[in-house]
Amino acid sequence: MRRGISLASLGIVLVSVAISIGSVRPAPIKVVETYERKCSSCHGKEGAMLDKDFEKKYASASELREVVESMPGAIGMRSDALEAMLAYTRSISRREPFVVWTEQRGDVIIGEVSPAAATVQARAKRETLRVQRTQNQWRITLPKGVRPEDVEITAQRGGVRTTLRLKDSPYSHTK
Ligand code: HEC
């Protein structure tokens, strides 16, 4: 009996450790939607008017950050939101699909992909997950026992692919 109780409390400790380790979170903003609202008037839909490889003009990541920070649409943006926006601009410069996880509603995770023309595939524990799409948005219902940190999302466009593991980051192009 005693042993039963201590095993049970050990179980609770292990579960709470697992929950705290596994606390992955969505991005602080809807990056693609924010870009379309605040930046696309000058830089085009999905960054169409930004030059390919524009980031090479900047000697360092912080130089590029300063430029984006100074943009009319970026005034007052929190630094964690700015980092996410910066990641999106990197993907535009590289002409690679951008993937971001923006929301969790129960067992449903929701995010964005840009360009909208990219395909999105998702896997977790070697299982293929069903992805619902509308324009720049994707939505995945997690099967029982699958957590966001188990999910790996791949976006592909014209033979160029981006893979995002949610356990690493809620968005791609962090570097
Ligand atoms: C009112 C027009 C305007 C808006 C709105 C605007 N920008 Fe800009 N952006 C510019 C201009 C003009 C430049 C080039 C001048 C410069 O480098 O400072 C530029 C440069 C950039 C560059 C560097 C491009 C390069 O080729 O070096 C990036 C990246 C960028 N903007 C991102 C953004 C983002 C992200 C937003 C929204 C948060 C945004 N911009 C909103 C006008 C705008």
Residues whose N, C-alpha, C, O or C-beta is under 5 A from the ligand:
A	BS01	HEC	K38 C39 C42 D51 F54 V67 V68 M71 P72 G73 A74 T89
